[in-house]
Amino acid sequence: MSLPLRPFRQVNVFSAHPTGGNPVAVVHGAEGLTDEQLAAFARWTNLSETTFLLDPTEAGRDAGADYRVRIWTPGGELPFAGHPTLGTAHAWLEAGGEPRGQDVIQECGVGLVRVRVQAPREGTGSRQRLAFAGPPLTRSGAVDDADLAQIARSLRLDVSDVVRSAWVDNGPGWVAVQLRDADVVLGLEPDLVAMGDLKLGVVGEYAPGTGPAASASTGTGSTGGTDTSTGTDQPAVEVRAFVPSIGVGEDPVTGSLNAGLGQWLAGDVLPSSYVASQGTALGRAGRVHVEKRPDGEVWVGGDTVTTIVGEVAL
């Protein structure tokens, strides 16, 4: 029996280079697919996330949603994730979607998420800068001693190596620690088995003027210089995200985590507006633009570019 063909895009997020950031697979017109089919396809793509575009629910449409998205990892469904949000919005707009208001309104497991075009498309690769408003934290505050001990053990560090820690969960389950500096973050060789079910974000600051540059031609990173892929200042921090419990040891570039980190650190430990580098350890050189506004709302932005356009039989 032949399966229907559905439009498909693979979108690279948080890099202007088609292979420099974090890809998300986007299936358009996913109505009629079962949870089993969604899960199987997400396992098959073997990407950190695969999304499925649907019409909004009646309640979502009444609240202003332009579309609904379901976000799957190889290990299960997520209520929210950042790079899939930007990549899905990019795919929806590129396919002819027109928002009803100023912002694109996405309906997902955590409710409605606003996505804004920060820079228009440019170049043959349909590069576009998008940003989303970080959803409220569902869990914040101190990390208890038992969890902190497990975190340190999984990072092969002493608890004393952790400068500060907090829950920064906006849906996926993030807990985060800040280490002494970016070099310590980049040097981590974690014990993913010891990490267990933790979804762990790690951040460390760069000394001024020492952040890695991203090559516009290769998408790889090296220490020093400016971020030539986006034309911005050097990154203020290096971020890594470890999520073995969802079938992904290390996520290359992570919007939801960076939103949580911004809500925790921006305007206090870090400037209210800064650039985070993520993916350096994986050769991805992702760039995440974080801004915490005076009202406390955090916007997370990055370049998006389509790398694959076609159809999938599902």
Summary of the structure (lengths in Angstrom):
residues: 314
radius of gyration: 18.5
end to end distance: 11.3
largest distance: 60.1
contacts: 1153
relative contact order: 0.20
helix: 22%
strand: 40%
